[in-house]
Structures are given as C-alpha cells and as structure tokens.
Amino acid sequence: MSHNFKPGDPALTLVNDRDLPAMSEVVLLSRFEKGEYIGFAFHAPTAGWFVRHAAAIDPLPFGEAELMPLRGDFAPEQQKSREVIA
C-alpha cells in the first residue's frame, strides 16, 4: 500500500516498537528500500521510512505498511466513487 509519503509528512505508527507504542505521532525523515542495510547488519524486510519522535533519541525505522498518513486525501478510491454531488 503506497501513501505517497514525503519527507516531513506527519504519520501515526500502527505497530509497537521497542521504544515507541502504536498510535504515536511521528515525522518522516528518509525512505529506505527493501533489502537495504538499516543499522549495523540488518537488512530491511520491506521498504519503509526512518521516523523522528520526541521520545526517541535516534531515528526509528518503520515499514511503510506500519505507518498511517495524518494529512492529505487518503480515503479509499471505492469510497470516493460513491459520493454523490447534490
């Protein structure tokens, strides 16, 4: 699922992390690709983003499916097609 995220976008975390509970508001910093090294010897299992949160000292990696955008138009296309103009 692609949300067309951009660096600086606000988002919510959808999963718990060791340092951050689910539903925490974060800011996206930079994108990483599947298989890319993130950290010392860890390959990213999926594409995602490094995020910043006030409670975390260092940026944290989250998969793209583990983040929900907090701005923009992200209503499902099916829902948009049902809207009726009066």
C-alpha distances in whole Angstrom, upper triangle without the diagonal:
4,7,9,11,15,17,19,17,17,15,15,15,14,16,19,20,24,25,22,22,19,18,20,19,19,19,16,19,18,15,15,14,14,18,19,22,21,24,27,26,23,20,17,15,12,11,11,14,17,18,21,23,27,27,26,28,26,22,20,17,14,11,8,7,10,10,10,12,15,16,15,14,11,13,11,13,15,16,17,19,21,23,26,28,32
4,6,8,11,14,16,14,15,13,15,15,15,17,21,21,25,25,23,22,20,19,20,19,18,17,14,16,15,13,14,13,14,18,18,21,20,24,27,26,23,21,17,16,12,10,10,12,16,17,20,22,25,27,25,27,25,21,19,17,14,11,7,8,11,10,10,10,14,14,13,13,10,13,12,13,16,17,17,19,22,23,26,28,31
4,5,9,12,14,11,12,10,12,14,14,17,20,21,24,24,22,21,18,17,18,16,15,14,12,15,14,13,15,15,16,20,20,23,21,24,28,28,25,22,19,18,15,12,11,12,15,15,18,20,23,25,24,26,24,20,19,17,14,12,8,9,11,9,8,7,11,10,9,9,7,10,11,12,16,16,16,18,21,21,25,26,29
4,7,10,12,10,12,12,15,16,17,20,23,23,26,26,23,24,21,20,20,18,16,14,12,14,13,11,14,14,16,20,20,22,21,24,28,28,25,23,19,19,16,13,12,12,15,15,18,20,24,26,25,26,24,20,19,17,15,14,10,12,14,12,11,9,12,11,10,11,10,13,14,14,18,19,18,20,23,23,26,27,30
4,7,9,7,9,9,12,14,15,18,20,20,23,23,20,21,19,17,17,15,13,11,8,10,10,9,12,14,16,19,18,21,19,22,25,26,23,21,18,19,15,12,10,9,12,12,14,17,20,22,21,23,20,17,16,14,13,12,9,11,13,10,10,8,10,10,10,12,11,15,16,17,21,21,20,23,25,25,28,29,32
4,6,6,9,11,14,16,18,20,22,22,25,23,21,22,21,19,18,15,13,10,7,8,8,9,12,14,17,20,19,21,19,22,25,26,24,22,19,20,17,14,11,10,11,11,14,16,19,22,21,22,19,16,16,15,14,14,12,15,15,12,13,10,12,11,11,14,14,18,19,20,24,24,23,26,28,28,31,31,34
4,6,9,11,14,15,18,20,22,21,23,21,20,21,20,19,17,14,11,8,5,5,6,8,12,14,18,20,18,19,17,19,23,24,22,21,18,21,18,14,12,9,9,9,11,14,17,19,18,19,16,13,14,13,14,14,13,16,16,13,14,12,13,13,14,17,17,21,22,24,27,27,26,29,32,31,34,34,37
4,7,9,13,15,18,20,21,20,23,21,19,20,19,18,16,12,9,6,5,6,9,11,15,18,21,23,21,22,20,21,25,27,25,24,21,23,20,17,14,11,11,9,10,12,14,17,17,18,16,13,14,15,15,16,15,18,17,14,14,11,11,11,13,16,17,21,23,25,28,27,26,30,32,31,34,34,37
4,7,10,13,16,18,20,20,22,20,18,19,17,15,14,11,8,6,6,8,10,12,15,18,21,24,22,23,21,23,26,28,25,24,21,22,20,17,13,11,12,10,11,12,15,18,17,19,18,14,15,15,14,15,13,15,15,11,10,7,8,8,10,13,13,17,19,21,24,24,23,26,28,27,30,31,33
4,7,10,13,16,17,17,20,18,15,16,14,12,10,7,6,5,6,10,12,14,17,20,22,25,23,24,21,23,27,28,25,25,22,23,20,18,14,12,12,9,10,10,13,15,16,18,17,14,14,15,13,15,13,15,13,10,9,6,6,7,10,13,13,16,19,22,24,23,23,26,28,27,30,31,33
4,7,9,12,14,15,18,16,13,13,11,9,8,6,5,6,7,11,13,14,16,18,20,23,22,23,20,22,26,27,24,23,20,20,18,16,12,11,12,9,10,10,14,15,15,18,17,14,13,13,11,12,10,11,10,6,5,4,5,8,11,13,12,15,17,20,23,21,22,25,27,26,29,30,33
4,6,9,11,12,16,14,11,10,8,5,5,5,6,9,10,14,16,16,18,20,21,24,23,24,21,22,26,27,23,23,20,20,18,17,13,12,13,10,11,10,13,14,15,18,17,15,13,13,11,12,11,11,8,6,5,6,7,10,13,15,13,16,18,21,23,22,23,26,27,27,30,31,34
4,6,8,9,12,12,8,8,5,5,5,7,7,10,11,14,15,15,16,18,19,21,21,21,18,20,23,24,20,20,17,17,16,15,12,11,12,9,11,10,14,13,13,17,16,13,11,11,8,10,10,9,6,5,7,9,10,14,17,18,16,18,19,23,24,24,25,28,29,29,33,34,37
4,7,10,13,14,10,9,5,6,8,10,11,14,14,17,18,17,18,19,19,22,22,23,20,21,25,25,21,21,18,17,15,15,13,13,14,13,15,14,17,17,17,20,19,17,14,13,9,10,10,8,5,6,7,10,12,16,18,18,16,17,18,21,23,22,24,27,27,28,32,34,36
4,6,10,11,9,7,5,7,9,12,12,15,16,18,19,18,18,19,18,21,21,21,18,19,22,22,19,19,16,15,15,16,13,14,14,13,15,14,17,16,15,19,18,16,12,12,9,10,11,10,6,8,10,14,16,19,21,22,19,21,21,25,26,25,27,30,31,31,35,37,40
4,7,8,6,5,5,8,9,12,13,16,17,19,20,20,19,21,20,22,22,21,18,19,21,22,19,19,17,17,17,18,15,15,15,14,15,13,16,14,13,17,16,15,12,12,10,12,14,13,9,11,13,17,18,21,24,25,23,24,25,28,29,29,31,34,34,35,39,40,43
4,5,5,6,7,11,10,13,13,15,16,17,18,18,18,19,19,20,20,19,15,15,18,18,16,17,15,15,16,17,14,14,13,12,13,12,14,12,11,14,13,12,9,9,9,11,14,14,10,12,15,18,19,23,25,27,24,26,27,30,32,31,33,36,37,37,41,43,45
4,6,8,10,14,13,15,15,18,18,19,20,20,20,22,21,21,21,19,16,15,17,18,16,18,17,17,18,19,17,16,15,14,14,13,15,12,10,13,13,13,10,11,12,15,18,18,14,16,19,21,22,26,29,30,28,30,31,34,36,35,37,40,41,41,45,46,49
4,7,10,13,11,13,13,15,16,17,19,20,20,22,22,23,22,20,17,15,18,19,17,20,18,19,20,20,17,16,14,12,12,10,11,8,7,10,10,11,9,11,12,15,18,18,15,15,18,20,21,24,27,29,27,30,31,34,36,35,37,40,41,41,44,46,48
4,7,9,7,10,10,13,15,16,18,19,19,22,22,23,22,21,18,17,20,22,19,21,19,19,19,19,16,15,13,11,11,8,10,8,8,11,12,11,9,11,11,14,16,16,12,13,15,17,17,21,24,26,24,26,28,31,33,32,33,36,37,37,41,42,45
4,6,6,10,11,15,16,19,20,21,21,23,23,25,25,24,20,20,23,24,22,23,20,20,20,20,18,17,16,13,13,11,13,11,11,15,15,15,12,13,12,15,16,16,12,12,14,17,17,20,24,25,23,25,26,29,31,30,31,35,35,35,39,40,43
4,6,9,11,14,15,18,20,20,21,22,22,24,24,24,21,21,25,25,22,23,20,19,19,19,16,15,15,13,14,12,15,13,14,17,17,16,13,13,11,13,14,13,9,10,11,14,14,18,21,22,20,21,22,26,27,26,28,31,31,32,35,37,39
4,6,9,13,14,18,20,20,21,23,24,26,26,26,23,24,27,28,25,25,22,22,20,20,17,16,16,13,14,12,14,13,15,18,18,17,14,15,13,14,14,13,10,9,9,11,11,15,18,19,17,19,20,24,25,24,25,29,29,29,32,34,36
4,6,10,12,15,18,19,20,23,23,26,25,25,21,22,25,26,24,24,21,22,20,20,16,15,14,11,11,8,10,10,11,15,15,14,12,14,12,15,15,15,11,10,10,12,11,15,18,20,19,21,23,26,28,26,27,31,31,31,35,36,38
4,7,10,13,16,17,20,22,23,26,25,25,22,22,26,27,25,25,22,23,21,20,16,14,13,10,9,7,9,11,12,15,15,13,12,14,13,15,15,15,12,10,10,10,9,12,15,18,17,19,22,25,27,25,26,30,30,30,33,34,36
4,7,9,12,14,16,19,21,23,22,22,18,19,23,25,22,22,19,21,19,17,13,11,10,6,6,5,8,10,10,13,12,10,10,11,10,13,13,14,12,9,10,10,10,12,16,18,17,20,22,25,28,27,27,31,32,31,35,35,38
4,6,10,12,15,18,20,23,21,21,18,19,23,25,22,22,19,21,19,17,13,10,9,5,5,7,10,12,12,14,13,10,10,12,11,14,13,15,13,10,11,10,10,12,14,17,17,20,23,25,28,27,27,30,32,31,35,35,38
4,6,8,11,14,17,19,17,18,15,17,21,22,20,19,16,18,16,13,10,6,6,5,7,9,13,15,13,15,13,9,10,10,10,11,11,13,12,10,11,10,11,12,14,17,17,20,22,24,27,27,27,30,32,31,35,35,38
4,7,10,14,17,19,16,16,14,15,19,21,19,18,16,19,17,14,11,7,5,5,7,10,13,15,13,14,11,8,9,10,11,13,13,16,15,13,15,14,15,16,18,20,20,24,25,27,30,30,30,33,35,35,38,38,41
4,7,10,14,15,13,14,12,14,17,19,17,16,14,16,14,11,9,6,5,7,10,14,17,18,16,16,13,9,10,9,11,12,12,15,15,13,16,15,17,18,19,21,20,24,25,27,30,30,30,33,35,35,38,39,42
4,7,10,12,10,12,11,14,17,18,15,14,11,13,11,8,6,4,6,9,12,16,19,21,18,19,15,12,11,9,10,10,9,13,13,12,15,14,17,18,19,21,19,23,23,25,28,29,28,31,33,34,37,38,41
4,7,9,7,9,8,11,14,14,12,10,8,10,9,6,5,6,7,11,14,18,21,22,19,19,16,12,12,9,10,9,10,13,14,14,17,17,20,21,22,23,22,25,25,27,29,30,31,33,35,36,39,41,44
4,6,6,9,9,13,16,15,12,9,7,9,7,4,7,9,11,14,18,21,25,25,22,23,19,16,15,11,11,10,10,13,14,15,18,19,22,23,23,24,22,25,25,26,29,30,30,32,35,36,39,41,44
4,6,9,10,13,16,14,11,8,5,6,4,4,8,11,13,16,20,23,26,26,23,24,21,18,16,12,12,9,10,13,14,16,19,20,24,25,25,26,23,26,25,26,29,30,31,33,35,37,40,42,45
4,7,9,12,13,11,9,5,5,6,7,8,11,13,15,18,22,24,28,27,24,24,21,18,17,13,14,12,14,16,17,19,22,24,27,28,29,30,27,30,29,30,32,34,35,36,39,40,44,46,49
4,6,10,11,10,8,5,5,8,9,8,10,12,12,16,19,22,25,26,22,22,18,16,15,12,13,12,14,17,17,19,22,23,26,28,28,29,27,30,30,31,34,35,36,38,40,41,45,46,50
4,6,7,6,6,5,6,10,11,11,12,13,12,16,19,21,24,24,20,20,16,15,13,11,13,14,16,19,18,20,23,25,27,29,30,32,30,33,32,34,37,38,38,40,43,44,47,49,52
4,7,7,6,6,6,10,11,11,10,10,9,13,15,18,21,20,17,16,13,11,10,8,11,12,14,17,16,17,21,22,25,27,28,30,28,31,31,33,36,37,37,39,42,42,46,47,51
4,6,6,8,9,13,14,14,14,13,11,14,15,18,20,19,15,14,11,11,10,9,13,14,17,20,18,20,23,25,27,29,31,33,31,34,34,36,39,39,40,43,45,45,49,50,53
4,6,9,11,15,17,17,17,17,15,17,19,21,23,22,18,17,14,14,13,13,16,18,21,23,22,23,27,28,31,33,34,36,34,37,38,40,42,43,43,46,48,49,52,54,57
4,7,10,12,15,16,17,17,16,19,21,23,26,24,21,20,17,16,15,14,16,17,20,22,21,23,27,29,31,34,35,37,34,37,37,39,41,42,43,45,47,48,52,54,57
4,6,9,12,13,14,14,14,17,19,21,24,23,19,19,16,15,13,11,13,13,17,19,18,20,24,26,28,31,32,33,31,34,33,35,38,39,40,42,44,45,49,50,54
4,6,9,10,12,13,14,17,20,22,25,25,21,21,18,16,14,11,13,12,15,17,17,19,23,24,27,29,30,32,29,32,31,33,35,36,37,39,41,43,46,48,51
4,5,7,8,10,11,14,18,20,23,23,20,20,17,15,12,9,9,8,11,13,13,15,19,21,24,26,27,28,25,28,27,29,31,33,34,36,38,39,43,44,48
4,7,9,12,14,17,20,22,25,25,22,23,20,17,15,11,10,8,11,12,12,15,19,21,24,26,27,28,25,27,26,28,30,31,32,34,36,38,41,43,47
4,6,10,12,15,19,21,25,24,22,23,20,17,14,10,9,6,8,9,10,13,16,18,21,23,24,24,21,24,23,24,26,28,29,31,33,34,38,40,43
4,7,10,13,17,19,23,24,21,22,19,16,13,10,9,6,6,9,10,12,14,16,19,21,21,22,19,22,21,23,25,27,27,29,32,33,36,38,41
4,7,9,13,16,20,20,18,19,16,12,10,7,6,4,4,8,8,9,12,13,16,18,19,20,18,21,21,23,25,26,27,29,31,32,36,37,40
4,6,10,13,16,17,15,16,13,9,8,6,5,6,7,10,10,9,12,12,15,16,18,20,18,21,22,24,27,27,28,30,32,33,36,37,41
4,7,10,14,14,12,13,9,6,5,4,6,9,10,13,12,11,14,14,16,18,20,22,21,24,25,27,30,30,31,33,35,36,39,40,43
4,7,10,12,10,11,9,5,5,6,7,10,11,14,11,10,12,12,14,16,18,21,20,23,24,27,30,29,30,33,34,34,38,39,42
4,7,9,7,8,7,5,7,9,11,14,14,17,14,13,14,14,15,17,20,23,22,25,27,30,32,32,32,35,37,36,39,40,43
4,5,5,8,9,8,8,11,12,16,16,18,15,13,15,15,15,17,20,23,22,25,27,30,33,32,32,36,37,36,40,40,43
4,6,8,10,10,11,15,16,19,20,22,19,17,18,18,17,19,23,26,25,28,31,34,36,35,35,39,40,39,42,42,45
4,7,9,10,11,14,16,19,21,22,18,17,19,20,19,22,25,28,27,30,32,35,37,36,37,40,41,40,44,45,47
4,6,7,8,12,13,17,19,21,17,17,19,20,20,22,26,28,27,30,32,35,37,36,37,40,41,41,45,45,48
4,7,9,13,15,19,21,23,20,19,22,22,22,25,28,31,30,33,35,38,40,39,40,43,44,44,47,48,51
4,6,10,13,16,18,21,18,18,20,21,22,24,27,30,28,32,33,36,38,38,38,42,43,43,46,47,50
4,7,10,13,15,18,15,14,17,18,19,21,23,26,25,28,30,32,35,35,35,38,40,40,43,44,47
4,7,10,12,15,12,12,15,16,18,21,23,25,24,27,28,30,33,33,33,36,38,38,42,43,46
4,7,9,12,10,11,14,16,18,20,22,24,22,25,26,28,31,31,32,34,36,37,40,42,45
4,6,8,6,7,11,13,15,18,20,21,19,22,22,25,27,27,28,31,33,33,37,39,42
4,5,5,7,11,13,16,18,20,20,18,20,20,23,25,25,26,29,31,32,35,37,40
4,5,6,8,10,14,15,16,17,14,17,17,19,21,22,23,25,27,28,32,33,37
4,6,8,11,14,16,17,17,14,16,15,18,20,20,22,24,26,27,30,32,36
4,7,10,13,16,18,18,15,17,17,20,22,22,24,26,28,28,32,34,37
4,7,9,12,14,15,12,15,16,19,21,21,22,25,26,26,30,32,35
4,7,9,11,12,9,12,13,16,18,18,18,22,23,23,27,28,31
4,6,8,9,8,11,13,16,18,17,17,21,22,22,25,26,29
4,7,9,9,12,15,17,20,18,18,22,23,22,25,26,28
4,7,8,11,14,16,19,17,17,20,22,20,23,24,26
4,6,9,12,14,17,15,14,17,19,18,21,21,24
4,6,9,10,13,12,10,14,16,14,17,18,21
4,6,9,11,10,10,13,15,15,18,20,23
4,6,8,7,7,10,12,12,15,17,20
4,5,5,7,9,11,12,15,18,21
4,5,5,6,9,10,14,16,20
4,5,5,7,9,13,16,19
4,5,5,7,11,14,17
4,5,6,9,11,15
4,6,8,11,14
4,6,10,13
4,7,10
4,6
4
